Amino acid sequence: MANISVVLASYNGEKYIQKQIESIMVQLDKDDELIVSDDGSKDSTKEIVKRLSENDSRIKLIDGPQKGYNKNFENAIINTKNEYIFISDQDDEWMPNKVSKVINNFTLGVDCIRHDCLVVNDKGDVIIESYLKERKANTSYRKNIYKNTFTGCCMAVRREWLMKLLPLPEDLYYDAWIGILSCKFKNVKIIDDKLIKWCRHEGTQTSLKRNSILWGIKFRLKLLKMLRRKIKTL
């Protein structure tokens, strides 16, 4: 049986996090783990996770570095122990077949997986039927630099490879970083199955809105510069 580590970066997620954790834990085996890195929540998020961890030793709560979203995820990643790392947001909901579908694809020699999802609002209403099609997801290194089609909460990566991609840049999208470098060096698989309900609401870190053209140019120039530096080390 595959050994799985789920990483979840939490911050002020009291409204959603218990439901998300419950949707994850029912799919994990006894040797799997959920690492929750809490970045100084001001609400009851940390207390909720602590209570759940007291009843399930597979849930591990750690303090985040309070240096932003990427570094909080990185903190969770470096505290994992298992072969396959699943990335999770705090406010989504996993479909019951997510783990089995993803692991079945890892057995085919895949290093990084990106699957589809339903996009829902905070009431659970579906607002996008397929984010995979919305983003025109692909595994091209160059195309993803121009337009990133990777979404962190829809990704799973072999730990050995993911550790080589650390540290995560503080001011770039971590999922673009992982996805683009995986496209260049590793075997990336896109799964058409919708394996989570991805919740978009006012408190989410990422937005469905498009950024300005000027912002996009600056972002890509910075991304290219950092990718060139990283590629030399891989």
C-alpha positions as CSV (number, residue, x, y, z in Angstrom):
1,M,0.0,0.0,0.0
2,A,1.2,3.5,-0.9
3,N,2.4,5.8,1.9
4,I,0.7,9.2,1.7
5,S,1.4,12.5,3.3
6,V,-1.2,15.3,2.9
7,V,0.0,18.8,3.5
8,L,-2.4,21.5,4.5
9,A,-1.5,25.2,5.2
10,S,-4.1,26.7,7.5
11,Y,-5.0,30.3,8.5
12,N,-8.3,31.5,9.9
13,G,-10.2,28.6,8.3
14,E,-12.5,27.7,11.1
15,K,-15.6,27.8,8.9
16,Y,-14.4,25.0,6.6
17,I,-11.4,23.1,7.9
18,Q,-13.2,20.3,9.9
19,K,-15.2,19.3,6.9
20,Q,-12.2,19.2,4.7
21,I,-10.1,17.2,7.2
22,E,-12.9,14.7,7.6
23,S,-13.1,14.3,3.8
24,I,-9.4,13.6,3.7
25,M,-9.0,11.2,6.7
26,V,-11.6,8.7,5.7
27,Q,-9.4,8.0,2.6
28,L,-6.1,7.5,4.4
29,D,-4.5,4.3,5.8
30,K,-3.1,3.8,9.2
31,D,0.5,4.7,8.2
32,D,-0.6,7.8,6.2
33,E,-0.5,11.3,7.7
34,L,-2.0,14.8,7.5
35,I,0.4,17.6,8.3
36,V,-1.4,20.9,9.1
37,S,0.9,23.9,9.4
38,D,-1.1,26.7,11.0
39,D,0.3,30.2,10.3
40,G,-1.0,32.0,13.4
41,S,-4.7,31.7,13.0
42,K,-6.7,34.3,15.0
43,D,-9.9,32.3,15.0
44,S,-10.5,28.7,16.3
45,T,-8.8,26.9,13.4
46,K,-5.9,25.7,15.5
47,E,-8.2,24.5,18.3
48,I,-10.3,22.6,15.8
49,V,-7.3,20.8,14.3
50,K,-5.8,20.1,17.8
51,R,-9.1,18.5,18.9
52,L,-9.2,16.4,15.8
53,S,-5.6,15.3,16.2
54,E,-6.3,14.2,19.8
55,N,-8.7,11.6,18.3
56,D,-6.5,10.7,15.3
57,S,-2.8,10.3,15.7
58,R,-2.3,10.6,11.9
59,I,-3.2,14.3,12.1
60,K,-0.1,16.4,13.0
61,L,-0.5,20.1,13.9
62,I,2.6,22.2,13.6
63,D,3.2,26.0,13.9
64,G,3.8,27.8,10.7
65,P,6.7,30.3,10.1
66,Q,4.3,33.2,9.5
67,K,6.2,34.2,6.4
68,G,3.4,33.9,3.9
69,Y,1.4,31.2,2.1
70,N,4.2,29.5,0.3
71,K,6.5,29.3,3.3
72,N,3.6,27.8,5.3
73,F,3.2,25.1,2.7
74,E,6.9,24.5,2.7
75,N,6.9,24.1,6.4
76,A,4.3,21.4,6.1
77,I,6.2,19.7,3.3
78,I,9.5,19.5,5.1
79,N,7.8,17.8,8.0
80,T,6.4,14.9,5.9
81,K,7.7,11.4,5.9
82,N,5.9,9.4,3.2
83,E,6.5,8.8,-0.5
84,Y,3.6,10.6,-2.0
85,I,2.6,14.2,-1.1
86,F,-0.9,15.4,-1.7
87,I,-1.5,19.2,-1.5
88,S,-4.6,20.4,0.2
89,D,-6.3,23.8,0.9
90,Q,-8.2,24.3,4.1
91,D,-11.6,25.1,2.7
92,D,-12.2,22.5,-0.1
93,E,-13.7,19.0,0.0
94,W,-12.2,15.8,-1.4
95,M,-14.3,13.5,-3.4
96,P,-14.4,9.9,-1.9
97,N,-12.3,8.4,-4.7
98,K,-9.5,11.0,-4.8
99,V,-6.7,9.1,-3.2
100,S,-7.4,5.8,-5.0
101,K,-7.5,7.5,-8.4
102,V,-4.3,9.5,-7.8
103,I,-2.4,6.5,-6.4
104,N,-3.4,4.3,-9.3
105,N,-1.8,6.8,-11.7
106,F,1.4,7.0,-9.6
107,T,1.9,3.3,-10.1
108,L,2.4,4.0,-13.8
109,G,5.7,5.8,-13.1
110,V,4.2,9.3,-12.9
111,D,6.1,12.0,-10.7
112,C,3.5,14.8,-10.6
113,I,-0.3,14.6,-11.0
114,R,-2.8,17.4,-11.7
115,H,-6.5,16.5,-11.7
116,D,-9.7,18.3,-12.5
117,C,-12.1,19.8,-10.0
118,L,-15.5,21.4,-9.5
119,V,-15.3,25.0,-8.6
120,V,-18.0,25.9,-6.0
121,N,-18.9,29.0,-4.0
122,D,-19.2,29.1,-0.2
123,K,-22.8,27.8,-0.4
124,G,-21.6,24.7,-2.3
125,D,-23.1,25.9,-5.7
126,V,-21.1,24.8,-8.7
127,I,-19.8,27.9,-10.6
128,I,-17.4,26.1,-12.9
129,E,-18.0,22.5,-14.0
130,S,-14.4,21.8,-15.1
131,Y,-11.5,24.0,-14.0
132,L,-9.2,21.7,-16.1
133,K,-11.0,22.8,-19.3
134,E,-11.3,26.4,-18.0
135,R,-7.6,26.7,-17.7
136,K,-6.8,24.5,-20.8
137,A,-4.5,22.4,-18.6
138,N,-1.4,21.0,-20.3
139,T,2.0,19.6,-19.5
140,S,4.1,21.9,-21.7
141,Y,7.0,23.7,-20.0
142,R,6.8,26.8,-22.2
143,K,3.0,27.0,-22.3
144,N,2.8,27.0,-18.5
145,I,5.3,29.8,-18.2
146,Y,3.0,31.9,-20.5
147,K,-0.1,30.7,-18.6
148,N,0.1,28.5,-15.5
149,T,-2.4,25.7,-15.6
150,F,-1.5,24.0,-12.3
151,T,-3.6,24.4,-9.2
152,G,-2.0,23.3,-6.0
153,C,-5.0,21.8,-4.3
154,C,-5.4,19.6,-7.4
155,M,-1.8,18.3,-7.3
156,A,0.1,15.4,-5.8
157,V,3.9,14.9,-6.2
158,R,6.5,12.3,-5.3
159,R,8.3,13.4,-2.2
160,E,11.8,12.8,-3.5
161,W,11.2,15.1,-6.4
162,L,9.3,17.7,-4.5
163,M,12.1,18.1,-1.9
164,K,14.4,19.0,-4.7
165,L,12.2,22.0,-5.6
166,L,12.5,23.6,-2.2
167,P,12.8,26.3,-1.1
168,L,9.6,27.5,-2.6
169,P,9.9,31.1,-3.8
170,E,8.1,33.6,-1.4
171,D,6.7,35.8,-4.1
172,L,5.7,33.4,-6.8
173,Y,2.8,30.9,-7.0
174,Y,4.1,27.7,-5.5
175,D,1.9,25.5,-7.8
176,A,3.3,27.2,-10.9
177,W,6.8,26.6,-9.5
178,I,6.2,22.9,-8.9
179,G,4.2,22.3,-12.0
180,I,6.5,24.1,-14.5
181,L,9.7,22.4,-13.2
182,S,7.9,19.1,-13.2
183,C,7.0,19.6,-16.8
184,K,10.6,20.2,-17.7
185,F,12.2,17.4,-15.9
186,K,9.6,14.7,-14.9
187,N,6.7,12.7,-16.0
188,V,3.5,14.7,-15.4
189,K,0.0,13.3,-15.8
190,I,-3.3,15.2,-16.1
191,I,-6.3,13.3,-14.8
192,D,-9.7,14.3,-16.2
193,D,-11.6,13.2,-13.0
194,K,-13.0,15.9,-10.8
195,L,-11.6,14.8,-7.5
196,I,-12.3,17.8,-5.2
197,K,-14.8,20.6,-4.8
198,W,-12.6,23.7,-4.9
199,C,-14.2,26.4,-2.9
200,R,-13.9,30.1,-3.9
201,H,-15.0,32.8,-1.5
202,E,-13.9,36.1,-0.1
203,G,-11.3,34.6,2.2
204,T,-9.4,32.5,-0.3
205,Q,-5.8,33.2,-1.1
206,T,-6.1,32.8,-4.8
207,S,-8.7,34.5,-7.1
208,L,-10.5,33.5,-10.3
209,K,-10.1,37.1,-11.5
210,R,-7.5,37.8,-14.2
211,N,-4.6,40.1,-13.3
212,S,-3.5,43.1,-15.4
213,I,-1.3,42.6,-18.5
214,L,1.5,44.6,-16.8
215,W,1.3,42.4,-13.7
216,G,1.5,39.3,-15.9
217,I,4.6,40.6,-17.7
218,K,6.4,41.4,-14.5
219,F,5.4,38.0,-13.0
220,R,6.7,36.0,-16.0
221,L,10.0,37.9,-16.1
222,K,10.5,37.2,-12.4
223,L,9.4,33.6,-12.9
224,L,11.9,33.1,-15.8
225,K,14.7,34.5,-13.8
226,M,14.1,32.3,-10.8
227,L,13.5,29.2,-13.0
228,R,16.9,29.7,-14.7
229,R,18.6,29.8,-11.4
230,K,16.8,26.7,-10.1
231,I,17.3,24.7,-13.3
232,K,21.1,25.0,-13.0
233,T,20.9,23.1,-9.6
234,L,18.7,20.3,-10.8
